[in-house]
């Protein structure tokens, strides 16, 4: 089956949606905005913590460089 012929269910309301539809994978702009609101409010979360140090470097979770102090006291 080609990617354009893919059939899924809308993640918000479970309506059948095809890849040709404008709001794919959602059935409508309303369902897309509902999903966005859930992400923005924190209703969706990544279930497990990230332990890969390389992945954490870009989000401030990696090791921090030591601060340099002036010896001019």
Sine and cosine of phi, psi and omega as CSV:
sin_phi,cos_phi,sin_psi,cos_psi,sin_omega,cos_omega
0.00,0.00,0.74,-0.67,-0.01,-1.00
-0.97,0.24,0.38,-0.93,0.00,-1.00
-0.86,0.51,-0.50,0.86,0.02,-1.00
-0.95,0.32,-0.33,0.94,0.00,-1.00
-1.00,-0.10,0.17,0.99,-0.06,-1.00
-0.93,0.36,0.70,-0.72,0.02,-1.00
-0.86,-0.51,0.80,-0.60,0.03,-1.00
-0.72,-0.69,0.05,-1.00,0.12,-0.99
-0.96,-0.29,0.63,-0.78,0.05,-1.00
-0.84,0.54,0.79,-0.62,-0.03,-1.00
-0.91,0.42,-0.32,0.95,-0.03,-1.00
-1.00,-0.01,-0.79,0.61,-0.11,-0.99
-0.91,-0.41,-0.05,1.00,0.06,-1.00
0.95,0.32,0.29,0.96,0.08,-1.00
-0.95,0.31,0.59,-0.81,0.03,-1.00
-0.93,0.37,0.74,-0.67,-0.05,-1.00
-0.73,-0.69,0.65,-0.76,0.07,-1.00
-0.97,-0.25,0.34,-0.94,-0.06,-1.00
-0.91,0.43,-0.34,0.94,0.00,-1.00
-0.97,0.22,-0.26,0.96,-0.06,-1.00
-0.95,0.31,0.55,-0.83,-0.11,-0.99
-0.85,0.52,-0.64,0.77,-0.09,-1.00
-0.99,-0.14,0.24,0.97,-0.01,-1.00
-0.76,0.65,0.74,-0.67,0.19,0.98
-1.00,0.00,0.14,0.99,0.04,-1.00
-1.00,-0.07,0.35,-0.94,-0.01,-1.00
-1.00,0.09,-0.38,0.92,-0.04,-1.00
-0.42,-0.91,0.21,-0.98,0.06,-1.00
-0.91,0.42,-0.54,0.84,0.02,-1.00
-0.87,0.50,-0.73,0.68,0.01,-1.00
-0.91,0.41,-0.59,0.81,0.05,-1.00
-0.88,0.47,-0.69,0.72,-0.01,-1.00
-0.94,0.35,-0.58,0.82,0.07,-1.00
-0.88,0.48,-0.70,0.71,0.01,-1.00
-0.90,0.44,-0.68,0.73,0.04,-1.00
-0.87,0.49,-0.66,0.75,0.03,-1.00
-0.88,0.47,-0.60,0.80,0.04,-1.00
-0.92,0.40,-0.65,0.76,0.06,-1.00
-0.90,0.43,-0.72,0.70,-0.06,-1.00
-0.91,0.42,-0.54,0.84,-0.02,-1.00
-1.00,0.09,-0.14,0.99,0.00,-1.00
1.00,0.02,0.20,0.98,0.01,-1.00
-0.92,0.39,-0.50,0.87,0.08,-1.00
-0.99,-0.17,0.67,-0.74,0.02,-1.00
-0.63,-0.77,0.45,-0.89,0.15,-0.99
-0.98,0.22,0.78,-0.63,-0.20,-0.98
-0.97,0.26,-0.41,0.91,-0.02,-1.00
-0.77,-0.64,0.51,-0.86,-0.02,-1.00
-0.94,0.35,0.42,-0.91,0.04,-1.00
-1.00,-0.02,0.83,-0.56,-0.01,-1.00
-0.96,-0.28,-0.05,1.00,0.01,-1.00
-0.98,0.22,0.92,-0.38,-0.05,-1.00
-0.87,0.50,-0.59,0.81,0.02,-1.00
-0.89,0.46,-0.62,0.78,0.01,-1.00
-0.94,0.35,-0.52,0.85,-0.04,-1.00
-0.98,0.19,-0.37,0.93,-0.06,-1.00
-0.85,0.53,-0.62,0.78,-0.04,-1.00
-0.97,0.25,-0.25,0.97,-0.04,-1.00
-0.92,-0.40,0.23,0.97,0.07,-1.00
0.99,0.13,0.16,0.99,-0.01,-1.00
-0.99,-0.11,-0.10,0.99,-0.03,-1.00
-0.99,0.12,-0.03,-1.00,0.00,-1.00
-0.89,0.46,0.63,-0.78,-0.02,-1.00
-0.99,-0.14,0.64,-0.77,0.05,-1.00
-0.93,0.36,0.54,-0.84,0.01,-1.00
-0.94,0.33,0.64,-0.76,0.00,-1.00
-0.97,0.24,0.61,-0.79,0.05,-1.00
-1.00,0.02,0.69,-0.72,0.01,-1.00
-0.92,-0.39,0.67,-0.74,0.07,-1.00
-0.98,0.22,0.62,-0.79,0.02,-1.00
-0.99,-0.17,0.64,0.77,-0.07,-1.00
-0.99,-0.16,0.42,0.91,-0.04,-1.00
-0.91,0.41,0.00,0.00,0.00,0.00
